[in-house]
Amino acid sequence: MKHRTIIEPFRIKSVEPIGLSTEAERVQQLKEAHYNPFLLRSSDVIIDLMTDSGTGAMSAHQWAGVMEGDEAYAGSRSWERMEQTIQALTGMKHVLPTHQGRAAERIIYGHLGGQGKVFISNTLFDTTRANIEFSGATGIDIPVAEGQDPATDHPFKGNMDTQALRKLLQQHQGHVGAVVLTVTNNSGGGQPVSMANAEEVSAICRETGVLFLLDCCRIAENSWFVKHREAAMQDLSYREIARRMFALADGAVMSAKKDGMVNMGGFLALRDGKLAEACTNLLIITEGFTTYGGLSGRDMEAIATGLQEVFDPHYLNYRIRSTTFLGEKLKAMGVPLMWPIGGHAVYIDAKALYPHIPSHQYPGQALVCELYRLGGIRTVEIGSVMFGTYAEDGSLRPARMELVRLAIPRRVYTQSHIEYVAETFGEIMRSRDQVRGYKIIKEPKFLRHFTAHFEAL
């Protein structure tokens, strides 16, 4: 018998209490947080879908590894296990451990970047762009046209526009720091990148002598889509697909807080010894010695185990299908969203949900506040708050899309939690005409969405 219900391929062994609140309490909490969910206390959140980064539940084998962690400053056996696991997966000799992905970004982009340099991507995520721009360089996003229309149905909306890539490489010849392929494309709606697209990007980079890097924090989830949507890949395992994609690149940056299934950790993997040596110097200065790089031995044990468990076919099937379950329920309710559903999150099209709220009044921010007010659900805006810039006259240059991400933590919530989220959207749809926008009253220069203060209009 083939069952329709996709069950969690694990049993729950430990539980954490959720604090339940009233709408009146949440209205006050939002006000105290300056209408920015990042500034809310986690104890005041009922369902936390802000991010899937570091928020998952570790397995019994990972917790067992925590107890076996070798905390030696240099050359610990936990480092050896992590290094060997990453080398076997990526095929790259040089592995630099970091405390999380953005530390690896700071190292590689700080070294490759600088004034006049350009980095080209399908879509850079917020911390990647910030580290590139902090170095004085410029980040350019060239997703395929289908990836910029939430309603368009396309199997690989995360792909890079290779025709635009060729033009940019010619236009910025001698000034390109690297080409960065983000798999899956987080800022583009969690959409996958095809193997064919990765192969074409790699070939173009090799023709032009430009460094090709993978932002690979969700490569296992991307491999699921490649296997099920790309005919030439259907006979390969998820791990084999990932290794084939790694083989196309010169290096990889990973936040292990995603598909590494840990609460903290990351790495930079490189093929070139000279580049690795330069980055290792920065690692020692900013993170720690080469065999721990800001991680404890127990962290490294958990990462080594997580990078193996993530390719389990039962886990990946549950992961993708449970995310799709929420997306399909919302679509059936008429909620406008990024379609098809990506691997780690459901992305709501806030511009279509609130057509009466212009981009300069941040419709995505309006939705994240409504979700918290009505259901205690914490989410994040991925639109003009996160990626909008200012023109010389002070006016907003809006982002391509006004999205809100509902990121599903790994192995944390059950179906009833997801049903609760869908039920909250019922009220979102009923009251959407009454919702108004927001204005920013305080913001930093970089990554403003983390700490900005808002005021309701």
N, C-alpha and C positions, 0 to 999 in steps of 0.2 A: 504494500500500500504506500502510495506517495502522499505525504501530508502537505497541506497548504501552509500550515503554521510553521514558521521558522523559529525554532526554540534557541535559547542561549546555550551554547555548547560548554556550559560550566555550571557548577552549583555555587550558591552563595554561602560563604563560610564566616564572614564577618560583616557586620552592618554598622552604619553611621547614622545617627538620628538627624532628621530634617526638622528645622524650626518652622512651624506654620504661623502665618501672620494674617491680619485682616487688611482689607483694602485701605482703610483709614490709616493704619500704621505704615503701609507702604507709601502712601502719598507723602507722609511726613519724612520718611526715610529717603525718598527721591529728592525732596527739597534739600535735606541736609547734605546729600551727595552732589548737589548742584546739577541735578539731572544728568549725571554721568555714571552709568552702571559700574565703571571701573572703581569708583569711589565708594561703592556700597560695601558693607561688611558681609562676608560670606554667610555669617550666621543669620542674616536677614533675607537670604535667598532660598526659595523653595526648590526650584529646578534651575541648575546652573548650566546654561548652554553657551556661555561666553566664549569658551575655547575648548578644544580637545587636546591642548598642549599641556602635558604634565598632570592632567586631571583624571587620568584613568585609574583603574584598579589593577594592581599587580597580582600575578598568579602565585600559587603555593610554591612553585619551583623558584620563582624570583625571590620570594621572601626567604626561602631556604638559602639561596645564594647570598642574601644580605648577611646572614649569620656566618657565612664562610668567607666573607670579604677579607682580603689581605691588605692591611692598612700601611704597609711599608712605604716609605717616602719614595724609594726608587726600586724599580724592577719587581714590583709585586706580581704574584701569580694571577691576581685578578686582572691586572693590566694585560698580562700575556694572553689570557683567555679572551678579553675584549678585543685586543689587537688581532688575534688570529681569526676571530669571528668576522670582523670587519674586512680583513684582507681576503678571506674566502668569499665573502659576499660581493665585494666591489672589484676584486682583482687588482687593487691598488696597493703598492708596497708601503707607502708612507702614510701613517695614521697619527693624527694629532688629537688627543682627547681634550674636550673643552666642557665647561660646566653647563652650557646649553648652546643652541644653534647660533644665536646672535653673537656669541663670543667667537665662534669659528668665522662668522661673516666679518666681524671686525678685523680679524687677523688677515684673511685672504684679501678682502676689499681694501683694507688699509694699506696693504702692500702693493696691490695692483692699481689702486686708484690714484687720485690726485687731480689737481687742476688740469682741465683740458681732456681728461679721459672720459670715455663713454662705455657704458655697459648696456647690452641689448638683451631683452628677455621677452618670453611670451607674456608674463606679467610678474613683476617683482612684488614680493609681499612687503609689508610696512617696515619691518626691521631691516630687511635687505636693502630697500631703497634708502632708509635712513643712514645705514652704514656707508653706502656708496656716496650719498650726498654729503655726509659728514667729512669724507675725505676730500671733497671739492669736486668730485666727478659728477657725471650726469647719468641717470637711468632712463632708458627708453623702452616702452612696452609696445610690442607688436603682436597682439593676439590675432588669430584669424577672425574674419568678419562675423562668422557665426557665433563666436564666443562673446560678442558684444551685444547680442540680442537675446535677452533672457527667454523669450518665448520660442525661439527657433529650436527645432529638434535636430541634433547632430550628435553622432557618437563620440566625437573627440573635439569638443569645444575649447579644450585647453591648449590646442596646438599653436605653434608659432607660425606666423605668416612668413614663409621662406622667401617669397618674392621681395617682400619689404626688407628682409634680412640682407639679401644680396645688395640692395640699393644702399642700405645704411653702412654696410661694410666698405663699400666703395666710397661713399660720401665721407666717412670718418677714417679712412685708411691711415694706419699708423698710430691711431689714437684710441683704438678699442681695447679696453682692459680685459674683457671677456664677454662671451655670450653665455647667458644663464637660462637654462630650461628648468622651470619649476614643475615638478610632477608629484601629485596632481596640482593643477593651477588654482591655488587657494583664493587669490584675489579675484580670479575670473569665475568664481562660483563653485570651486572644488571640482572642476571639470578635468577629465583625464587627457593625457597626451598619448598619441599613438606611437607604436614602435616605428612605423614608416616615417612619421614626422621627425622623431629623434634621430633616425638614420640620415635623413636629408639635412637636418641642422648640423650633424656631425660632419658630413661630407663637405658641406659649404665651409665650415670652420677649418677643416684640414686643407682645403683648396687655397684658402686665404691666409693660413698660418695663424689663426686666432684661437686663443684658449677657449675650450668648451667645458663648462661646469654644469653639474646637476645640482639643483636644490631638491634633495631626495627624501625629505622627511616623511612623505606619504607614498613612497615608491611601491610598497606592498599593495596598498589600495589601488594604485595606478595599474599594477600588474594584473589585478583582478579584471579591470575593464579591458585591458589589452587582450587577455585570454578569451574573454567572452564576446568581444566586439570586433576583433581583428582575426580574420579567418586563418591567416598564415601562422598565428601564434597559438591556436587552440589545443595543439598536442603537447605544448610545453607546460611545465609546472610553473607556479607563481614565482618561485625562487629562480628558476631558469630564465624566466622573462626579465626579472630584475637584473640578474647578472648580465644578460645580453644588453640591457640598456646601459648599465655601468660601463660595459666594455667600449661603448661609443664615446665616453667622456674622458677628459684629461684630469678631472678632479670632481669631488662631490662634497657638499656641505650638508650636514644632517643635524636637525634637532631631534634627538632620540626621544623626546617627550611626546612625539606622535607615534610613528610606527615602531619605534624602539620600545614602546609601551612601559615607559618609566616616568617617574615624577621629576627627574632632573638628569640632564646630561646631553652631550652632543659630540660631534667630531668633524674634523676636516680630513679628507683622504685625497692624496695626490699621487700622480705617477712620476713626475719629474723630481729628481733628487735635489737639484739646485733650488727650485722653487720651494720645496719642502724644507730645505735648510734655512732659507730666509724666513719662512713662516714659523719655524721652530724657535728661532730667536725671539720673535714676538710672543710666542706661546709662553716661553720661560719668563719673560718680562711681565706679562700681563695676567697669566693664568696659573702657572705652576710648572713643576718639572715635567719633562717629556713623557713620563710614565704615569702621570695622574692628571695633569692639566686642569686642576680645579675640581676633580672628582674624588670621592672617597672610594676605597676598594669595594665597598658594598654596592655603590652606584654602578661600578664597572661590571660587577657580577650580574646585576639585574639587567643591564643593557645587553650583555652577551646572551642571556637567556631570552630576553624580549625579542631580539633580532632573529631568533630561531622560531619562537612561538608565533610570530606575526604571520609567517607564511603557511601556517596550518590551514588547509582548505576549508575545514568546518568553521574555523574562526572567521576567515575572510568572507565566507558566504553569509554568515550571521551578521557580520559588520556591515556589509553593503546592503543586504536586504532589510536590516532593521532601520537604516537611515532612509531607504527608499519607502519603507512603510509609512513613516511620518510624512514624507513628501507627497505620496499618493493620496493620503487622507486630506491634506491641505488643498491639493489641486482639486479634489472632488468637491470641496467646499467653495471653490471659486477663488481661492487665495492666489494672486499672481506670484509666480516664483520662477527661479532659474530651472529650466528643463533641458535635458533630463537631470534627475537628481544625481549629485556627485557622491563621493565616497564617504566623507567625514561629516558632512553638514548639509542642511537644507538652507537655501538662500532665497529670501523673500524679496520680490521686486517692489521696494517701497515707493518708487516713483509711480508705478501703476496702481498700487494700493491707495495712495494718497495723491491723486492727480492735481488736487487743489493746493498742494504745498509745493512751492518752487524749490529748486535745488539750494538756493541761498538761505532757505529756512529749514534745510536739513530734514527731509521726510524720513530718512532712515533713523535719525535720532528720535524723531517723534514716535516711531514704531517701537524702538527698544524701551522707551519710557512707558508706553501703553502696555507692553507685555509684562513689564514689572508691576505696574499699577494694578492690572487686572488679575494677574496670576502669580506674581512673585517670581517670574521667569526672567533670568538675566541672559541677555544676548549681546551682540556687538554690531555696530554700524560699519559697513564696508562701502563707503560712498564718499560724499564730498567732505565729511568730517575727517575721515582717514586719509583721503587722497586728493582732496581739493587744494588748489593753490590760489594765490592772489595775483591779479594783474597789477601793472604799475599804478593804476588809478584806485587801487584798493578793492576793486570788485572781485567777486569769486569766479575762478575758473573751475567749473564743476567737474567731478569725476565722470568717467564714461557711463557708469551705472550707479544707481542708488540702491544698494543691497543691504539686507540685514541677515547676518549669519546665525543659524541655529546649529552650533557645533555639538556633536554627540560625543561625550566622553566615552572612552573604551571600557566596556565591561562594568558599567556603573549603574545605569538606569534600566528598569524593566518596562514591559509593554504598558503597564498602567500609568507609569510616569509620562510616557509618550502620548497616551490617550488624554491625559490631563492637559498637555501642551496643545493638542488639537482642539480640545474643548474650549480652551482660552481663546483660540483663534475664532471660534464662533462668535464670541462677543466683540473681538477686534473687527470682524466684518460688519456686525450690526451697527457699531458706533463710529465707523471710519469717517463719515461725513462731518462729524463734530470735532475731529482732532485737528489741532493747530501745530504750527512749526515752532522752531527754537532759534535763538541767536547765541553766538559765542560771546561771552563777556570777559573771558580770560583764557590765554593759551600760550604754550611754549613754542619755540621755533621748530623743534623736531618732535615727531610722534605726538602731536597735540591731542589725539583722541584719548591717550592714557590719562591725562590730568586736566584737560580743559574744563572750564565751568560754563554752564549754559543757563539761559533764562527763557522761560516759556513765553511765547508771544500771545 
